[in-house]
């Protein structure tokens, strides 16, 4: 199994990566990665349970 996943072209919200537990072969954790632009908010669905800002 490969853990590499190439970034995609940004969608309308700037998402460049979408990994689900199923697509990665994991049990619980998935994630999304966003390409953020300066001074442009990233609006996520209310169903998002956590968000890490770096």
C-alpha positions in Angstrom: 0.0 0.0 0.0 1.3 3.5 -0.9 0.8 6.3 1.5 1.5 8.9 -1.2 -1.4 10.9 -2.6 -0.8 13.8 -5.0 -2.4 17.1 -4.5 -5.2 18.0 -6.8 -6.1 21.3 -8.5 -7.9 23.5 -5.9 -11.7 23.3 -5.8 -13.9 26.3 -5.2 -12.9 26.3 -1.5 -9.2 25.8 -2.2 -9.2 22.1 -1.2 -6.3 20.3 -2.7 -6.5 17.0 -0.9 -9.3 14.8 0.4 -8.4 11.6 2.2 -11.1 9.4 3.9 -10.4 6.5 6.2 -11.7 4.2 3.4 -9.6 5.7 0.7 -6.5 5.4 2.9 -7.3 2.0 4.3 -7.5 3.4 7.8 -10.1 2.9 10.5 -10.9 6.3 11.8 -9.0 9.4 10.6 -9.4 11.3 7.4 -8.3 14.8 6.4 -8.6 17.6 3.9 -5.9 20.0 3.0 -6.6 23.5 1.7 -4.5 26.0 -0.2 -5.4 29.2 1.5 -5.0 32.7 0.0 -4.0 35.7 2.0 -7.0 37.5 3.5 -9.6 35.1 1.9 -11.7 33.1 4.4 -12.0 29.4 4.2 -15.7 28.5 4.9 -16.1 24.9 5.9 -19.4 22.9 6.3 -20.8 22.8 9.8 -20.2 19.0 9.9 -16.5 19.6 10.2 -15.6 18.6 13.8 -12.1 20.0 14.1 -9.9 22.4 12.2 -6.2 23.1 12.7 -4.8 26.4 11.6 -1.1 26.5 10.9 
